[in-house]
Amino acid sequence: MNREAALEDICKIRVGHAFRGRVESTSGGGLAVIQPRDISGSAKLKVGGVAQVDLSLLKPSQLLCSGDILLAGRGRICATVYRDECAPHCIASGALFVLSVLPSMGVIPEFIALYLNSHEGHLALSRVGARTTAAFLNRSNLKEVEIPIPDMPTQQNLVALNQSKQRFLDLTARKAAILDRLIGSQFDQTA
């Protein structure tokens, strides 16, 4: 049986660290800063190019914890789950919302991210989002988003199905790249 709950009842919602300007990497920086560009189109966290800034900017209350959901609220709305990929010191930039699931709610973070990235989730977000030329969410609107919450086995099955789909898409893309190289090499041999 599905129940519905507002996002504010499921998660603690906060905004990442607001920088005065662009986030610029500093040599020897010990604080990783995740920005919207670090979330791929397939909702994966790309840690290879994450900016590193001066550790003195660290405020312990802003540290990301494993299981925090990172949601880009402008332009391309996309959510991913942080799983200590940039530990020990990592924060989100001000362009991201950080959703920390309340343990008592019986919801897994991957399910919430999956819902927010789904067509249905995008429709729910668009109903509460600010009406501008580009998609835009603010914290007060985000709190109002209603999320259907199935039982735990259903959540786990949906997350597993999504992970299987992502592996399939990754393997298909790799296969297409290999075939492209094979075709290209044949043209090189005939030239």
Backbone hydrogen bonds, N-H to C=O, Kabsch-Sander energy under -0.5 kcal/mol:
donor,donor_aa,acceptor,acceptor_aa,energy
3,R,149,I,-1.7
5,A,147,I,-1.8
7,L,145,V,-2.5
8,E,143,K,-1.5
9,D,6,A,-1.7
10,I,6,A,-0.9
10,I,7,L,-0.8
11,C,7,L,-2.7
12,K,100,S,-2.9
13,I,11,C,-0.6
14,R,98,V,-2.1
16,G,93,S,-0.6
16,G,96,L,-2.6
17,H,92,A,-2.6
19,F,17,H,-0.7
24,E,22,R,-0.8
26,T,52,Q,-3.1
29,G,26,T,-2.1
30,G,53,V,-0.6
31,L,53,V,-2.0
32,A,30,G,-0.6
32,A,89,H,-2.5
33,V,51,A,-2.6
34,I,32,A,-0.5
34,I,91,I,-2.7
38,D,35,Q,-2.2
39,I,36,P,-1.9
40,S,38,D,-0.6
40,S,44,K,-3.4
43,A,40,S,-1.9
46,K,38,D,-3.7
46,K,44,K,-0.5
47,V,45,L,-0.8
50,V,47,V,-1.1
51,A,33,V,-0.8
53,V,31,L,-2.9
57,L,54,D,-1.9
58,L,55,L,-2.0
62,Q,59,K,-3.0
63,L,59,K,-0.5
63,L,60,P,-1.1
64,L,90,C,-2.9
67,G,82,Y,-3.6
68,D,65,C,-2.3
69,I,99,L,-2.9
70,L,68,D,-0.5
70,L,80,T,-3.1
71,L,69,I,-0.5
71,L,97,F,-2.4
72,A,70,L,-0.5
72,A,78,C,-2.8
73,G,71,L,-0.6
73,G,95,A,-1.0
75,G,135,A,-2.5
77,I,75,G,-1.0
78,C,72,A,-0.8
78,C,76,R,-0.5
80,T,70,L,-2.0
82,Y,68,D,-3.2
82,Y,80,T,-0.5
87,A,84,D,-1.2
90,C,88,P,-0.6
91,I,32,A,-2.7
93,S,34,I,-2.7
94,G,17,H,-1.7
96,L,93,S,-1.8
97,F,71,L,-2.8
98,V,14,R,-3.3
99,L,69,I,-2.8
99,L,97,F,-0.6
100,S,12,K,-2.7
100,S,98,V,-0.6
101,V,99,L,-0.7
102,L,10,I,-3.2
105,M,102,L,-2.1
106,G,103,P,-1.0
111,F,108,I,-1.0
112,I,108,I,-1.5
113,A,109,P,-2.6
114,L,110,E,-2.4
115,Y,111,F,-2.7
116,L,112,I,-2.8
117,N,113,A,-1.9
118,S,114,L,-0.8
118,S,115,Y,-0.9
121,G,115,Y,-0.6
122,H,118,S,-2.5
123,L,119,H,-2.0
124,A,120,E,-2.2
125,L,121,G,-2.5
126,S,122,H,-2.4
127,R,123,L,-1.6
128,V,124,A,-0.9
128,V,125,L,-0.5
129,G,125,L,-1.8
130,A,136,F,-2.1
132,T,130,A,-1.2
136,F,130,A,-0.5
137,L,73,G,-2.5
142,L,138,N,-2.6
143,K,139,R,-1.7
144,E,140,S,-0.5
144,E,141,N,-1.2
145,V,142,L,-1.4
147,I,5,A,-2.9
149,I,3,R,-4.3
155,Q,151,D,-2.2
156,Q,152,M,-2.7
157,N,153,P,-2.4
158,L,154,T,-2.6
159,V,155,Q,-2.4
160,A,156,Q,-2.5
161,L,157,N,-2.5
162,N,158,L,-2.2
163,Q,159,V,-2.4
164,S,160,A,-2.3
165,K,161,L,-2.4
166,Q,162,N,-2.4
167,R,163,Q,-2.3
168,F,164,S,-2.3
169,L,165,K,-2.6
170,D,166,Q,-2.7
171,L,167,R,-2.8
172,T,168,F,-2.6
173,A,169,L,-2.3
174,R,170,D,-2.3
175,K,171,L,-2.7
176,A,172,T,-2.5
177,A,173,A,-2.1
178,I,174,R,-2.3
179,L,175,K,-2.6
180,D,176,A,-2.4
181,R,177,A,-2.3
182,L,178,I,-2.5
183,I,179,L,-2.7
184,G,180,D,-2.8
185,S,181,R,-2.7
186,Q,182,L,-1.5
187,F,183,I,-1.6
188,D,184,G,-2.0
189,Q,185,S,-1.8
190,T,186,Q,-1.4
191,A,187,F,-1.1
